[in-house]
């Protein structure tokens, strides 16, 4: 009888142990998803959006200088601005890019390279305004706008992932409570059930 009671206790404890391990593994997986999502929003979306904002400001300075044929800008400031934009592009390249984002980013790099070449021609021509340079700057602005929209959409998607993961954690927490109560009742029945007593009464 003592051996039978030990088996009942071991089975009861094992049931609780398996339940706790299972729910902990599920919770851990969901918390990892939330953590990764939050890190992605900060590292690959907020920082990327800040870089886009900085590049947009510099490109707008270029656009204004071309529109006003500002010779002083191209003689004194343009090279520094180009170096800054190139630095921001290199930093942006270190973030995690989606497939669509990679396509737009490659377009941005190409258009920026074309602008630099056109600027050299613009300066060499004695600052004769060309529609080509203005169009290329407009293309860069469009690329930056598209990249900014991608950051917003990806940030929204990551927030959705976090919400689903947290909802799953909450659901499994409630299920865990109900299962623990159920198992507690089952264990009590197993421990208190004594078939030998029934035979003795007969």
Backbone torsions as a table, in degrees:
resi	resn	phi	psi	omega
1	UNK	NA	-39.4	179.2
2	UNK	-61.8	-40.7	180.0
3	UNK	-65.1	-40.9	178.2
4	UNK	-61.7	-41.6	178.3
5	UNK	-64.0	-38.4	178.9
6	UNK	-62.8	-42.1	179.4
7	UNK	-61.9	-42.4	179.4
8	UNK	-61.5	-44.0	179.7
9	UNK	-65.0	-42.8	179.8
10	UNK	-62.4	-44.6	178.8
11	UNK	-62.3	-40.6	179.3
12	UNK	-63.8	-45.7	-179.9
13	UNK	-66.0	-39.7	179.3
14	UNK	-62.5	-39.0	178.7
15	UNK	-61.1	-45.3	178.9
16	UNK	-65.0	-43.1	-178.1
17	UNK	-61.2	-46.0	179.5
18	UNK	-62.8	-41.5	179.1
19	UNK	-61.5	-47.1	-178.1
20	UNK	-64.4	-43.8	179.1
21	UNK	-61.4	-45.1	-178.4
22	UNK	-61.9	-48.3	-178.6
23	UNK	-66.9	-35.6	178.1
24	UNK	-65.0	-40.6	178.7
25	UNK	-64.3	-40.9	178.3
26	UNK	-65.2	-45.9	178.8
27	UNK	-61.4	-41.8	-179.5
28	UNK	-61.7	-43.4	179.6
29	UNK	-61.6	-41.6	-180.0
30	UNK	-70.0	-37.3	178.1
31	UNK	-67.9	-33.9	175.5
32	UNK	-63.6	-41.5	177.9
33	UNK	-62.1	-41.9	178.7
34	UNK	-64.7	-45.8	-179.8
35	UNK	-59.6	-47.6	179.7
36	UNK	-62.2	-38.8	-179.0
37	UNK	-65.9	-43.7	-180.0
38	UNK	-65.1	-42.8	178.7
39	UNK	-63.0	-39.1	179.6
40	UNK	-65.0	-42.2	179.3
41	UNK	-59.9	-41.3	-178.6
42	UNK	-76.2	-55.4	-171.9
43	UNK	-72.6	-40.4	-172.4
44	UNK	-104.2	-6.5	-179.0
45	UNK	-120.7	-55.5	-178.9
46	UNK	-66.8	-45.5	179.1
47	UNK	-64.5	-43.6	178.6
48	UNK	-60.5	-41.0	-180.0
49	UNK	-65.4	-36.2	177.4
50	UNK	-65.6	-40.8	178.2
51	UNK	-63.9	-40.0	177.5
52	UNK	-62.3	-42.6	179.3
53	UNK	-60.8	-45.1	179.8
54	UNK	-64.1	-42.0	178.9
55	UNK	-65.6	-39.2	-179.4
56	UNK	-61.8	-41.5	178.5
57	UNK	-60.9	-43.8	-178.6
58	UNK	-67.7	-39.0	178.8
59	UNK	-65.9	-36.8	177.9
60	UNK	-65.1	-34.4	175.5
61	UNK	-63.7	-40.9	177.3
62	UNK	-62.1	-46.4	-178.2
63	UNK	-58.4	-43.5	179.2
64	UNK	-65.7	-40.6	-179.4
65	UNK	-64.4	-38.6	177.9
66	UNK	-67.8	-43.4	-177.8
67	UNK	-63.4	-33.7	-177.8
68	UNK	-100.4	3.7	-176.4
69	UNK	48.2	54.8	-177.7
70	UNK	-81.5	95.3	-177.5
71	UNK	-64.4	-39.1	-178.5
72	UNK	-60.0	-37.9	179.1
73	UNK	-60.0	-47.2	-176.5
74	UNK	-73.6	-23.7	178.2
75	UNK	-82.7	-32.3	-171.1
76	UNK	-113.4	-39.1	-169.6
77	UNK	-107.3	-28.7	-169.5
78	UNK	-58.7	-41.4	-178.2
79	UNK	-63.3	-41.7	178.8
80	UNK	-63.3	-43.1	179.9
81	UNK	-64.0	-41.7	177.8
82	UNK	-61.7	-40.5	177.6
83	UNK	-64.1	-39.4	178.7
84	UNK	-65.4	-44.0	179.3
85	UNK	-62.7	-42.4	178.8
86	UNK	-61.5	-39.4	178.7
87	UNK	-65.1	-42.0	178.1
88	UNK	-64.9	-38.2	177.8
89	UNK	-62.0	-43.1	179.5
90	UNK	-65.1	-37.8	177.5
91	UNK	-67.9	-40.5	179.6
92	UNK	-62.7	-35.3	-178.6
93	UNK	-64.2	-21.5	-179.4
94	UNK	-80.7	-13.0	178.9
95	UNK	-80.4	163.9	179.9
96	UNK	-79.4	119.0	-175.2
97	UNK	-105.1	139.9	172.8
98	UNK	-78.9	172.0	-179.8
99	UNK	-61.1	-47.8	179.4
100	UNK	-64.2	-40.2	-179.8
101	UNK	-62.9	-39.2	178.6
102	UNK	-62.1	-41.4	179.2
103	UNK	-61.6	-46.9	-178.9
104	UNK	-67.7	-39.3	-179.4
105	UNK	-64.2	-40.6	177.1
106	UNK	-63.7	-37.5	176.5
107	UNK	-64.1	-40.5	178.3
108	UNK	-61.3	-46.4	-179.2
109	UNK	-62.5	-42.6	179.6
110	UNK	-63.4	-47.2	-178.0
111	UNK	-65.3	-36.2	177.5
112	UNK	-65.4	-39.8	177.1
113	UNK	-62.4	-40.1	178.6
114	UNK	-67.2	-37.4	178.4
115	UNK	-63.9	-43.4	179.0
116	UNK	-59.8	-41.8	178.9
117	UNK	-66.3	-41.9	-179.6
118	UNK	-67.5	-33.9	178.1
119	UNK	-65.1	-39.5	177.5
120	UNK	-61.6	-41.8	177.8
121	UNK	-67.4	-37.6	179.6
122	UNK	-61.8	-44.0	179.4
123	UNK	-68.5	-43.6	-178.5
124	UNK	-64.8	-28.7	-178.0
125	UNK	-81.3	-0.4	-178.0
126	UNK	83.5	30.0	175.7
127	UNK	65.0	42.6	173.7
128	UNK	-87.1	115.5	-174.7
129	UNK	-62.7	134.1	177.2
130	UNK	-123.5	146.1	178.1
131	UNK	-67.5	-26.9	-177.8
132	UNK	-60.2	-47.1	-179.4
133	UNK	-64.1	-42.8	179.3
134	UNK	-62.0	-40.3	179.5
135	UNK	-65.5	-40.5	179.9
136	UNK	-65.9	-38.3	177.1
137	UNK	-65.8	-38.8	176.6
138	UNK	-62.0	-39.4	178.5
139	UNK	-63.0	-39.9	177.9
140	UNK	-63.9	-43.3	178.9
141	UNK	-61.0	-38.2	178.4
142	UNK	-66.7	-41.3	177.2
143	UNK	-60.6	-44.0	179.8
144	UNK	-64.6	-38.5	177.5
145	UNK	-63.8	-44.6	179.7
146	UNK	-63.4	-40.7	177.9
147	UNK	-63.7	-38.9	179.0
148	UNK	-63.2	-40.6	178.5
149	UNK	-65.6	-37.0	178.5
150	UNK	-63.8	-39.6	179.0
151	UNK	-60.6	-42.2	-179.8
152	UNK	-63.6	-46.6	-178.3
153	UNK	-66.7	-41.6	179.4
154	UNK	-68.9	-37.3	176.1
155	UNK	-62.1	-41.2	177.8
156	UNK	-64.3	-39.4	180.0
157	UNK	-66.5	-41.4	179.0
158	UNK	-66.4	-36.6	176.2
159	UNK	-63.6	-38.6	178.2
160	UNK	-63.8	-40.7	177.7
161	UNK	-61.9	-43.6	179.4
162	UNK	-61.6	-44.1	-178.4
163	UNK	-63.0	-43.6	179.5
164	UNK	-63.0	-41.4	-179.9
165	UNK	-64.3	-42.6	179.1
166	UNK	-67.2	-38.0	177.0
167	UNK	-63.0	-38.3	178.5
168	UNK	-65.7	-41.9	177.7
169	UNK	-59.9	-44.6	-179.4
170	UNK	-63.5	-41.5	179.8
171	UNK	-62.8	-47.1	-178.4
172	UNK	-69.6	-28.9	175.5
173	UNK	-64.0	-43.6	177.7
174	UNK	-64.9	-43.2	178.5
175	UNK	-62.5	-38.5	179.6
176	UNK	-61.5	-42.0	179.6
177	UNK	-62.8	-47.1	-179.5
178	UNK	-62.7	-41.7	-179.6
179	UNK	-67.1	-37.9	178.3
180	UNK	-64.1	-41.4	177.3
181	UNK	-63.6	-44.8	179.4
182	UNK	-61.0	-46.0	-179.7
183	UNK	-65.2	-35.5	178.1
184	UNK	-61.7	-40.9	178.1
185	UNK	-66.4	-44.2	-179.7
186	UNK	-61.6	-42.9	-179.9
187	UNK	-63.9	-40.3	178.0
188	UNK	-61.3	-41.6	179.4
189	UNK	-65.0	-43.3	-179.7
190	UNK	-62.0	-45.3	-177.0
191	UNK	-68.8	-41.2	-175.9
192	UNK	-80.4	-22.3	-178.3
193	UNK	-69.1	127.0	-178.1
194	UNK	-133.7	93.7	-177.2
195	UNK	-62.9	-28.5	-178.1
196	UNK	-67.1	-34.1	179.6
197	UNK	-63.7	-36.8	179.8
198	UNK	-64.1	-43.0	179.4
199	UNK	-63.8	-36.5	-179.7
200	UNK	-64.7	-39.8	-179.9
201	UNK	-66.7	-32.1	179.1
202	UNK	-71.5	NA	NA
